[in-house]
């Protein structure tokens, strides 16, 4: 998954393109929430709302792992604040604040992972279609050119037949080279060298 996440960076939102900045932003928001808790009063009671932002950022950028990590840290902060802050919100109030954060991290993180997997599958289908078209083009080029060469040789046009064969070799070499260079999948988003499709590798 880290490789996939890295491959998704490059053309997406800033928090996907810059994971380090995302971590720094999430940490800053977490510290701001801690400051709200330390201030006490109504401001402290609203700290859970602010913690939704870093959880969402981490889940969107790093998928399910980021969502679990972010919601876990947020839950730990709220639990610690409730235990030592003498807030009087009780277990029900704590669950009411922690529960949505955990669900946000899990659901959003899992949704992002599924979205990325679907995008990878779409790219693989597009790559398979492209290689199929190129294979058909290669086959048509060779068959048609060799048929023309055969007719030329049957007509005792030796020079013409050899010229067609030579041209067929040049075109076939170019098409095969293009197929070889295109054997590796394009990246989902810019930012990482594309990974080779295992199904393609097994066909070689």
C-alpha positions in Angstrom: 0.0 0.0 0.0 2.8 2.6 0.6 3.9 2.1 -3.0 0.4 2.6 -4.3 -0.2 5.7 -2.2 3.1 7.1 -3.5 2.0 6.4 -7.0 -1.2 8.3 -6.5 0.7 11.5 -5.7 1.4 14.1 -8.3 -1.9 15.4 -9.8 -4.2 15.1 -6.8 -5.0 17.6 -4.0 -2.2 19.2 -2.1 -2.6 16.9 0.9 -2.1 13.9 -1.3 0.8 15.3 -3.2 2.6 16.4 -0.1 2.3 13.7 2.6 4.9 15.4 4.9 2.9 18.6 4.8 -0.2 16.6 5.6 1.4 15.1 8.6 2.6 18.6 9.8 -0.9 20.0 9.3 -2.5 17.2 11.1 -0.1 17.6 14.0 -0.7 21.3 14.1 -4.5 20.8 14.2 -4.0 18.2 16.9 -2.0 20.6 19.0 -4.7 23.2 18.5 -7.3 20.8 19.8 -5.1 20.0 22.8 -4.9 23.8 23.5 -8.6 24.0 23.3 -8.9 21.2 25.8 -6.5 22.8 28.2 -8.4 26.1 28.0 -11.5 24.4 29.5 -15.1 25.6 29.2 -17.2 25.4 26.1 -14.1 25.7 23.9 -12.8 22.5 25.3 -16.0 20.7 24.6 -15.7 21.6 20.9 -12.2 20.2 20.6 -13.6 16.9 19.1 -15.0 18.9 16.1 -11.5 20.2 15.3 -10.0 16.7 15.6 -12.2 15.7 12.7 -10.0 17.6 10.3 -6.7 15.8 11.0 -8.4 12.5 10.9 -10.0 13.2 7.5 -6.6 14.5 6.2 -4.8 11.4 7.2 -7.4 9.0 6.0 -7.6 10.8 2.6 -3.8 10.8 2.2 -2.8 7.4 3.6 -6.0 5.4 3.3 -7.2 3.0 6.0 -3.9 3.0 7.9 -3.9 6.8 8.1 -7.6 6.8 9.2 -6.9 4.3 11.9 -3.8 6.1 13.1 -5.4 9.5 13.1 -8.6 8.4 14.8 -6.6 6.4 17.4 -4.6 9.4 18.3 -7.7 11.6 18.5 -9.4 9.0 20.7 -6.4 8.9 23.0 -6.3 12.6 23.3 -10.0 12.8 24.2 -9.8 9.9 26.6 -6.8 11.4 28.4 -8.5 14.8 28.5 -11.6 13.3 30.0 -9.7 11.3 32.6 -7.5 14.1 33.9 -9.5 17.2 33.1 -12.4 16.5 35.3 -14.8 17.6 32.6 -17.8 15.6 33.9 -18.9 14.6 30.4 -19.0 10.9 31.5 -18.6 7.7 29.5 -21.6 8.5 27.2 -20.2 11.9 26.3 -16.8 10.4 25.6 -18.3 7.7 23.3 -20.3 10.4 21.6 -17.1 12.3 20.8 -14.8 9.4 20.1 -17.2 7.2 18.1 -17.7 9.6 15.1 -13.9 10.2 14.9 -13.2 6.4 14.7 -16.0 5.9 12.1 -14.7 8.8 10.1 -11.2 7.4 10.0 -12.3 3.9 9.2 -14.9 4.7 6.6 -13.1 7.4 4.8 -9.8 5.5 4.8 -11.4 2.4 3.5 -13.2 4.3 0.8 -9.9 5.9 -0.4 -8.2 2.5 -0.5 -11.1 1.1 -2.6 -11.0 4.1 -4.9 -7.3 3.7 -5.5 -7.7 -0.1 -6.2 -10.5 0.7 -8.6 -8.3 3.2 -10.4 -5.4 0.8 -10.7 -7.8 -1.9 -12.1 -9.0 0.7 -14.7 -5.5 1.5 -15.7 -4.7 -2.1 -16.2 -7.7 -2.6 -18.4 -6.7 0.4 -20.5 -3.2 -0.9 -20.8 -4.4 -4.4 -21.8 -6.6 -2.8 -24.5 -3.8 -0.7 -25.8 -1.4 -3.7 -26.0 -4.2 -5.7 -27.8 -4.6 -2.9 -30.4 -0.9 -2.8 -30.9 -0.7 -6.6 -31.3 -3.5 -6.5 -33.8 -1.7 -3.8 -35.7 1.6 -5.8 -35.6 -0.2 -8.9 -36.9 -2.0 -7.0 -39.7 1.3 -5.3 -40.8 3.2 -8.6 -41.0 0.5 -10.6 -42.7 -0.4 -7.9 -45.3 3.3 -7.1 -46.0 4.3 -10.8 -46.4 1.3 -11.4 -48.6 2.4 -8.5 -50.8 5.9 -9.9 -50.8 4.6 -13.3 -51.8 2.7 -11.9 -54.7 5.7 -9.9 -55.9 7.9 -13.0 -55.8 5.3 -15.1 -57.6 5.3 -12.3 -60.3 9.1 -12.8 -60.4 9.7 -9.3 -59.0 12.6 -10.3 -56.8 13.7 -6.8 -56.0 10.2 -5.6 -55.2 9.6 -8.7 -53.0 12.9 -8.2 -51.1 12.1 -4.5 -50.6 8.7 -5.3 -49.1 10.4 -7.9 -46.8 13.0 -5.3 -45.7 10.3 -2.7 -45.0 8.2 -5.3 -43.1 11.2 -6.1 -40.9 11.7 -2.4 -40.1 8.1 -1.9 -39.3 7.9 -5.1 -37.2 11.0 -4.2 -35.3 9.5 -0.8 -34.5 6.2 -2.1 -33.4 7.8 -4.8 -31.2 10.0 -2.3 -29.6 7.0 -0.1 -28.8 5.3 -3.2 -27.2 8.4 -3.9 -25.1 8.7 -0.3 -24.0 5.0 -0.3 -23.1 5.1 -3.5 -21.0 5.2 -1.5 -17.8 1.9 0.1 -16.6 1.6 3.9 -16.5 1.4 5.4 -13.0 -2.0 6.3 -11.6 -0.8 9.7 -10.7 2.5 11.3 -11.4 5.3 11.0 -8.9 6.5 7.4 -9.1 8.0 5.0 -11.6 5.1 2.7 -12.8 4.9 -0.8 -11.5 4.9 -3.8 -13.8 1.7 -5.7 -14.1 2.2 -9.3 -12.8 -0.1 -10.7 -15.5 2.0 -9.0 -18.2 5.2 -10.4 -16.7 3.9 -13.9 -16.7 3.1 -13.8 -20.4 6.7 -13.2 -21.4 
